[in-house]
């Protein structure tokens, strides 16, 4: 079958072993001083190990591979002890992989293994602790509840409209529940600091993703994630907000490329913000009418 799976660039790999804690499934092992993918069966393709590699040697590719087997993974997890089991369960939960999580819990039940909070409260273990299967605590997926009963105080402050975490495109998981059927706001990093009422006028009711097409490294990963949001999360709209600077237009190009690769088509809303915080252009573009967006990008380049 053809599916997403990690690829390790042997030339870039220095053997630092930093990717190992990010792969509780045991798909990566150190062999002859290099990180190796030992079995397609163990790799779920979610990329929990990506952020741990300082050399950028690990990427996600789509190729012919054996189907991921949760039961075989759990057989491997059980051998490694409760801390590794807990890290794996947290990993599945954080990425919204409910089917795999149920398979894992079912396998543990069949083996008579009960997972309790005390199973992973041990000092000095070698594997990622609970809640850190995908990296640092700051990258753990969470939903933020907002109480807007008192939307504005006497001092004029407004509550945040942010509904989830993380928000950086490198860190988000397209499988997270906040993106399912959502209106997505893909905003250049600088826009929230430039538009005075960003939360009230643009973020409210949307799932936020931020990125910088000039400074961020990982164009291919970005396109893959945006395509997955369209096809797998089934997002309804993709609102792209950029600044009035030439490099920022690359974010629109990323969205266009993702829409072009996706099997579903979603409308794009392109919003261009001036360096003084004013809205220069705002228009909806039908999924097939990408030429209008390309014209918007070109207008931005010429305006600077």
C-alpha positions in Angstrom: 0.0 0.0 0.0 1.1 3.6 -0.5 1.2 5.7 2.6 3.1 8.3 4.6 6.2 7.1 6.4 9.4 8.6 7.6 12.6 8.8 5.5 16.0 9.1 7.1 18.8 10.7 5.1 21.9 8.7 6.0 24.2 11.4 4.8 22.7 14.0 7.2 22.4 11.7 10.2 25.2 12.1 12.8 24.1 9.4 15.1 23.2 11.7 17.9 20.3 9.5 19.0 18.0 12.5 19.7 15.3 11.0 17.6 15.0 7.8 19.7 12.9 9.2 22.6 10.4 10.6 20.1 9.7 7.2 18.6 8.1 5.1 21.4 6.9 2.6 18.8 10.5 1.5 18.3 10.5 2.0 14.5 13.9 3.8 14.8 17.1 2.1 16.1 20.8 3.0 16.0 22.7 0.6 13.7 26.3 1.2 12.7 26.2 4.7 14.2 23.2 5.8 12.1 19.5 6.1 12.8 17.6 3.4 10.8 13.9 2.7 10.2 13.9 -1.0 11.1 10.4 -1.8 10.1 7.6 -0.2 8.1 5.1 -2.0 10.4 6.2 0.1 13.4 6.1 3.5 11.8 2.8 5.3 11.9 3.9 8.1 9.7 2.8 10.9 12.2 6.3 12.3 12.4 6.7 12.5 16.2 10.5 12.2 15.7 10.8 15.1 13.2 11.3 17.9 15.7 14.1 16.0 17.6 16.6 15.8 14.7 18.9 18.8 14.8 20.3 18.0 11.3 16.9 17.7 9.6 17.7 14.2 8.5 14.2 12.9 9.1 11.3 13.8 6.7 7.9 12.4 5.8 7.5 10.8 2.4 4.8 8.9 0.7 5.8 5.5 -0.8 4.8 1.9 -1.0 5.1 0.5 2.5 3.7 -2.2 4.7 0.6 -1.1 6.6 1.2 0.1 10.1 0.3 -2.7 12.6 -0.8 -1.4 16.0 -1.0 -4.9 17.5 2.6 -5.7 16.5 3.7 -2.3 17.9 1.9 -3.0 21.2 3.7 -6.4 21.4 6.9 -4.4 21.2 5.7 -1.8 23.7 4.8 -4.4 26.3 8.4 -5.8 26.3 9.7 -2.3 27.0 7.6 -1.7 30.1 4.9 0.6 31.3 6.7 3.9 30.7 7.1 3.2 27.0 3.5 1.9 26.8 2.2 5.2 28.4 4.3 7.3 26.0 2.9 5.4 23.1 -0.7 5.8 24.3 -0.2 9.5 24.9 1.3 9.8 21.4 -1.8 8.2 19.8 -4.1 10.4 21.9 -2.3 13.6 21.1 -2.6 12.9 17.3 -6.3 12.0 17.5 -5.7 8.4 16.4 -8.7 7.0 18.1 -8.9 3.8 16.1 -5.2 2.9 16.9 -5.7 3.9 20.5 -8.7 1.6 20.9 -6.7 -1.2 19.3 -3.8 -0.6 21.7 -6.1 -0.6 24.8 -7.8 -3.7 23.5 -4.5 -5.5 23.2 -3.5 -4.5 26.7 -6.9 -5.7 28.0 -6.4 -9.1 26.3 -3.0 -9.3 28.0 -4.5 -8.4 31.4 -2.4 -5.2 31.6 -4.0 -2.3 33.3 -2.6 1.2 32.7 -2.8 3.4 35.8 -1.3 6.8 36.7 1.3 5.0 38.9 2.5 2.9 35.9 4.7 5.8 34.7 5.5 7.7 37.9 9.1 6.4 38.1 12.3 8.4 38.3 15.2 7.9 35.9 13.6 6.0 33.1 15.2 6.2 29.7 12.1 6.8 27.6 9.9 9.9 27.0 7.6 10.5 30.0 3.9 10.8 29.6 2.8 13.8 27.7 6.2 14.1 25.9 5.9 11.5 23.3 6.0 14.1 20.5 8.6 16.4 22.0 8.6 19.1 24.7 5.5 19.8 26.8 4.9 23.0 24.7 4.1 20.9 21.6 1.4 18.8 23.3 -1.9 19.2 21.7 -4.6 20.7 23.9 -8.0 22.4 23.6 -8.5 25.8 25.2 -11.9 26.5 26.7 -13.1 30.1 26.5 -15.7 31.7 28.7 -16.9 34.9 26.8 -19.8 35.6 29.1 -17.9 38.8 30.1 -16.4 39.5 26.8 -14.9 42.9 27.7 -13.8 44.5 30.9 -14.3 48.1 31.9 -10.7 48.7 31.0 -11.4 47.6 27.4 -9.5 44.4 27.4 -10.7 41.5 25.3 -10.3 37.7 25.9 -8.2 35.6 23.6 -10.0 33.8 20.8 -7.3 31.1 20.6 -8.9 27.7 21.0 -6.1 25.2 20.8 -2.3 24.6 21.1 0.1 24.2 19.4 -0.3 26.7 16.5 3.0 26.6 14.6 2.7 24.7 11.4 5.8 22.6 12.2 4.1 21.4 15.4 0.4 21.0 14.6 -1.1 17.6 13.8 -3.6 17.5 11.0 -5.3 14.7 12.9 -6.1 16.9 15.9 -9.8 17.3 16.5 -9.8 21.1 16.4 -9.2 20.9 12.6 -11.9 18.5 11.7 -14.4 20.4 9.5 -13.0 23.7 10.7 -12.4 27.1 9.2 -8.6 27.4 9.3 -6.7 30.6 9.5 -3.2 30.2 8.1 -1.5 33.5 9.2 2.0 34.8 8.7 3.7 35.3 12.0 3.7 39.1 11.8 0.0 39.6 11.0 -1.2 39.3 14.6 1.1 42.0 15.7 0.1 44.3 12.8 -3.7 44.1 12.9 -5.1 45.7 16.1 -8.2 43.6 16.3 -6.7 40.3 15.0 -8.5 38.1 17.6 -11.9 39.7 17.3 -12.0 40.2 13.5 -10.0 37.3 12.1 -9.3 34.6 14.7 -12.7 34.2 16.3 -14.3 30.9 15.3 -11.3 29.6 13.4 -8.5 27.1 14.0 -5.2 29.0 13.9 -2.0 28.0 12.2 1.0 30.3 12.0 4.1 30.1 9.7 6.8 32.3 8.2 7.6 31.4 4.6 10.9 33.2 4.8 12.4 32.0 8.1 10.8 28.6 8.5 12.6 25.6 7.1 10.5 22.7 5.7 8.4 23.7 2.7 7.7 20.1 1.7 6.5 19.3 5.2 4.3 22.4 5.2 2.6 21.4 1.9 2.1 17.8 3.2 0.4 19.1 6.4 -1.8 21.5 4.5 -2.8 18.8 2.1 -3.6 16.5 5.0 -5.8 19.2 6.6 -7.8 19.4 3.4 -8.1 15.7 2.6 -8.0 14.0 6.1 -9.3 16.7 8.5 -11.9 17.8 5.9 -11.4 21.5 6.7 -14.1 23.8 5.2 -12.1 26.9 4.3 -8.5 28.0 4.2 -8.1 31.6 5.2 -4.5 32.8 4.3 -3.4 36.1 5.9 -0.1 37.6 4.8 1.8 40.9 5.1 2.5 43.3 2.3 6.1 42.1 1.8 7.3 39.9 -1.1 8.6 37.0 1.0 5.2 36.7 2.7 3.5 35.8 -0.5 5.2 32.4 -0.3 2.5 31.4 2.2 -0.2 31.8 -0.4 1.9 29.7 -2.8 2.1 27.0 -0.2 -1.7 27.0 0.2 -2.1 26.9 -3.6 0.2 23.9 -3.9 -1.6 22.1 -1.2 -5.0 22.7 -2.8 -3.6 21.5 -6.1 -2.3 18.2 -4.6 -5.4 17.5 -2.4 -8.2 15.3 -3.7 -10.8 17.7 -2.1 -11.1 21.3 -3.1 -11.7 24.1 -0.6 -12.1 27.8 -1.1 -9.2 30.1 -0.2 -9.6 33.5 1.3 -6.5 35.7 0.7 -6.1 38.7 3.1 -3.2 41.1 2.6 -2.1 43.3 5.5 -0.2 46.5 5.1 2.9 47.3 7.2 0.8 49.9 9.0 -1.8 47.3 9.9 -4.4 48.2 7.3 -6.2 45.6 5.2 -5.1 46.1 1.6 -7.0 43.3 0.0 -9.4 40.6 1.1 -11.1 38.2 -1.4 -12.5 34.7 -1.6 -11.2 32.5 -4.4 -12.9 29.3 -5.6 -10.9 26.2 -5.4 -10.3 26.1 -9.2 -9.7 29.8 -9.7 -6.2 29.8 -8.4 -5.2 32.4 -11.0 -6.9 35.1 -9.0 -4.8 34.3 -6.0 -1.7 34.2 -8.0 -2.6 37.6 -9.3 -3.0 38.8 -5.7 0.5 37.4 -4.9 1.9 39.3 -7.9 0.2 42.5 -6.8 1.8 42.2 -3.4 5.2 41.8 -5.0 4.7 44.9 -7.1 3.3 47.0 -4.3 6.5 46.8 -2.3 
